[in-house]
Amino acid sequence: MKNKSNALPKALVWFRRDLRLKDNVCLKEASDAGLQIIPVFVWNPTEGGKWAFGEASRWWLNESLRSLIQDIEQLGGELILKVGPAELILPQLATDMGVDEVFFSKAYDPAGRRTQDKLESCLQERGMSFQSFNNTLLNEPPTVLNGSGKPFQVFTPYWKKAKSVIPSQNPSNQKSLLNFAKGGNNKLNLDQTSILPNHDWYKKFAGKWDISESAANKLVERIPEDIVPEYGSRRNIPSIVGTSRLSPYLAWGLISPRQVLAEIETRGESKATGIDTQYVAEIGWREFSHQLLYHFPRMTDDPLREKYRQFPWRKDQEDLRKWQRGQTGYPLVDAGMRQLWETGWMHNRVRMIVASFLVKHLLIPWQEGAKWFWQTLVDADLASNSQGWQWSAGCGADAAPYFRIFNPFGQGEKFDSAGDYARKWVPEIGDLPNQWIHRPWDAPIHELASAKVRLGKDYPMPMVEHKVARKRALAALAQVKET
């Protein structure tokens, strides 16, 4: 598409975690106002402090930007890339380029909100107009409150209320109608941003993901027919494609939750059945996590349930390292941790199992698990990560009770009965019969010999025996008193 007259008024559109052209409210509003769009992305490696973007996320971001750059160039524009504090860079860039208005998506995480507040103050000081929009969630966190005007801390009533107040929006804007301006000499190339981390372990991810808005849309198109109908029975089986694997695309906004919901509703029997599917409830859980983080920003580091501040956690770096590397001696746990290391992603059922193992079998603080996931998951999302780990540790909102302790080999026999998942990621025990694949320590000597498995050499013995670990965890829980 050719750019229209350069005399058109201009809008600076700041991309954040909304790296797409379709269903992008900022782009739509600027386009509907007849403004020529100057797109910009600002990389601030220190935003977030200790929760600055992790290594796997940085790889995904880099590749997402590469795709977005190409998509914008096809429409005659250029994505301006900058490095540094957005609240300083954007007002100056707007001034330099003679921009009439600045558009951006709202952030709901603590660091994003701080940046946004500073930016708005700087723009106001310069007398510049700006508009911000919800571009990442179905509902803005402050809009879904209980009858007392307080945030929900239990999912079921939250989701019931949230479903009833989802704004009616048409998640469609034609990319061909967007009028992009050229960026001139005000931009860096992608390599100059140094978004990619120095550690290159992420290079193995390259052949495992198609990172683009187009790929995200293709995944969404298959959800109503391939995922939703049997989601309830297939979502817990890690060896099959029973989930959409859409989470990293949602995390960086290559697709919006509005688009997912619209696709399910449009191709479902009715709007009611679409929004009430179990799959959509998972999007609801994501929304729930974001509203919790908005109202309780300390949940990234502190338990929401105060009594768990006194929990007698263990500090054991060697045990933590074994868990991180998939060397616990429990095949399903190790398979999950190795899948994470090799692909930047882990099946959701297995995430719960490995988390339970860390905080209950090993008594290692949930914050350590949250930090590891933050660094290694391509779909790392601060709200979902914090909520998920607090759920597993029994110390968060609507959390699983701490005394609910997953049996790691029992979970394997239930959800990976044929051992396909374990064999794929723990090949050193791959020749064991199904009966022993999830508890090789119980296998007869001749079965181990036949499978060429030497426990303690080819594959480790369990770090801790399940019954002993369970007893220890419950004893630790007994030390925690209500405050």
C-alpha positions, -999 to +999 in steps of 0.1 A: +000+000+000+013+035-009+015+061+017-009+090+014+001+126+016+028+135+041+006+165+050-017+143+070-016+147+107+005+121+124+001+097+154+028+079+172+017+044+181+038+028+208+038-010+206+041-028+239+029-063+245+005-060+215+028-069+186+001-073+159-017-053+133-051-069+134-074-062+164-050-036+176-071-009+192-043+017+191-039+013+153-076+012+147-082+044+167-054+062+149-066+050+116-102+059+122-091+094+132-074+098+098-039+099+112-008+088+095+008+062+118+044+062+130+050+029+148+076+026+175+089+000+199+111+009+228+133-017+245+141-010+281+162-039+294+159-027+330+122-021+331+108-045+357+139-046+379+143-081+392+114-091+369+130-076+338+122-099+308+138-133+310+160-149+284+134-170+266+110-141+265+137-119+250+142-144+222+105-146+215+103-108+216+132-105+192+116-128+167+082-112+171+096-078+163+114-093+132+080-105+120+063-072+129+089-052+110+083-072+079+045-068+082+047-031+086+072-028+057+047-046+034+023-018+041+048+009+033+059+018+068+089+013+091+089+003+127+111+027+148+132+008+173+146+026+203+165+016+235+160+032+269+133+046+291+101+050+271+089+079+292+119+099+280+122+086+245+086+089+233+079+125+241+112+136+224+105+114+194+070+128+191+084+163+192+111+156+166+086+140+142+059+166+146+034+142+160-001+154+169-010+125+192+004+095+210-015+062+212-005+032+234-018+002+252-024+002+289-002-020+311-015-037+342+018-050+357+036-029+383+066-019+361+045-012+331+021+010+351+050+030+365+064+036+330+029+046+318+024+070+347+058+087+340+051+089+303+017+105+307+032+131+330+060+139+305+035+142+277+012+164+297+042+187+306+048+191+269+012+198+261+009+166+239-023+147+234-024+110+241-048+081+244-044+047+260-065+016+255-070-019+268-053-040+241-043-071+260-073-084+281-110-091+277-117-069+307-096-042+324-088-054+360-104-024+378-138-031+361-145-065+376-151-063+413-173-082+438-204-068+454-184-050+480-163-032+454-132-053+461-112-076+439-122-112+436-098-138+451-118-169+440-119-178+404-154-191+399-173-160+411-147-138+393-152-155+360-190-155+363-189-118+368-162-112+342-181-131+315-212-109+320-193-076+315-169-084+286-172-054+263-189-060+230-161-054+205-155-063+169-119-077+168-113-068+132-095-040+114-082-045+080-045-041+078-047-027+043-065+004+057-036+013+080-016+043+067+020+040+080+046+067+077+083+062+072+106+064+102+134+083+086+168+081+103+153+078+138+155+041+142+179+013+151+180-020+133+169-050+153+205-063+161+214-029+175+188-032+202+206-061+219+173-077+229+188-112+225+205-123+257+242-131+257+235-167+267+227-185+234+209-216+248+177-203+232+191-210+197+176-246+199+141-230+200+144-218+164+130-248+146+102-254+171+082-223+168+067-202+139+067-167+154+044-143+135+010-128+137+000-150+107+011-181+126-009-170+156-040-165+135-037-200+120-035-215+155-066-196+165-085-208+134-080-244+144-091-240+180-129-244+176-128-277+157-094-292+167-091-282+204-124-271+220-146-302+214-123-327+232-104-302+254-117-316+286-105-351+279-072-343+261-058-312+278-041-333+306-023-357+282+012-343+277+021-366+248-006-353+224-015-320+210-045-315+232-039-278+239-035-249+216+000-238+225-012-203+221+002-189+253+034-172+240+014-156+212-010-142+238+018-132+261+034-109+235+001-099+219+006-115+185-030-124+190-056-110+214-080-128+237-108-110+219-098-127+187-098-161+203-132-156+219-146-143+187-134-173+167-149-197+191-182-179+193-185-174+156-179-210+148-196-225+179-233-233+181-240-201+200-224-173+219-234-190+252-218-223+244-187-206+230-180-185+261-188-213+285-164-239+270-136-252+293-110-238+269-123-203+273-122-207+310-085-210+307-085-176+291-106-165+321-079-179+344-054-157+326-077-127+331-081-136+368-043-137+372-039-102+357-066-087+379-049-102+410-015-087+400-031-054+393-047-052+428-019-071+446+014-061+429+034-077+458+023-112+447+054-115+425+075-120+456+052-123+487+025-149+495-010-135+493-019-156+523+001-140+551+006-171+572+029-186+546+055-160+553+066-182+581+067-214+561+100-233+569+114-235+534+147-252+526+176-235+508+194-261+488+210-250+456+221-286+447+185-299+449+173-268+430+198-274+402+188-311+399+152-300+395+161-274+370+180-298+348+155-327+350+176-350+372+152-357+401+148-394+394+111-390+387+105-395+350+075-373+345+091-344+365+123-348+346+105-350+312+088-317+319+119-299+330+138-311+300+110-302+276+112-267+291+149-265+286+148-277+250+117-259+238+110-230+261+075-244+269+060-271+291+026-288+291+003-272+316-005-304+336+032-311+339+038-275+350+016-282+380+034-315+387+069-301+386+059-271+407+043-293+433+075-314+434+097-284+440+076-268+468+063-299+485+087-328+478+118-306+481+104-277+503+122-252+481+105-218+480+080-212+452+098-179+444+128-200+431+105-219+407+089-187+396+123-172+388+133-203+368+101-203+348+105-166+342+139-171+326+131-202+306+094-200+294+088-183+260+052-176+273+065-160+306+037-137+318+043-121+352+007-124+363+002-160+353+036-170+365+031-155+399-004-168+403+005-203+391+033-207+415+013-193+445-015-217+435+010-246+436+024-235+469-010-231+485-003-195+494-022-176+468-057-167+458-080-197+451-049-219+456-047-256+458-043-265+495-008-272+505-017-306+518-027-316+482+006-332+472+009-347+438+023-382+436+048-377+408+049-413+395+011-417+401+005-387+379+027-402+353+008-435+353-025-416+351-017-390+324+011-407+305+001-444+309+019-455+277+050-436+287+052-417+254+060-384+270+085-398+294+103-417+267+106-387+244+123-365+270+140-391+292+153-415+265+178-432+288+149-452+303+130-454+271+133-492+267+116-500+301+081-516+298+051-493+305+047-509+339+080-495+351+085-464+330+074-440+357+089-458+386+121-475+374+134-480+409+107-507+414+116-525+382+130-560+385+168-563+380+163-583+347+140-556+333+166-529+341+193-550+325+172-557+294+165-520+290+202-512+297+193-489+326+218-486+355+200-466+382+224-441+398+245-441+366+223-439+335+195-423+354+194-411+389+176-427+418+148-405+432+160-374+451+136-382+479+111-410+484+075-399+479+061-411+512+090-395+531+086-362+512+049-361+518+053-367+555+080-340+557+058-315+538+028-320+560+051-316+591+063-283+576+027-272+570+019-280+607+044-253+617+025-226+599+000-209+620-028-185+612-019-148+616 
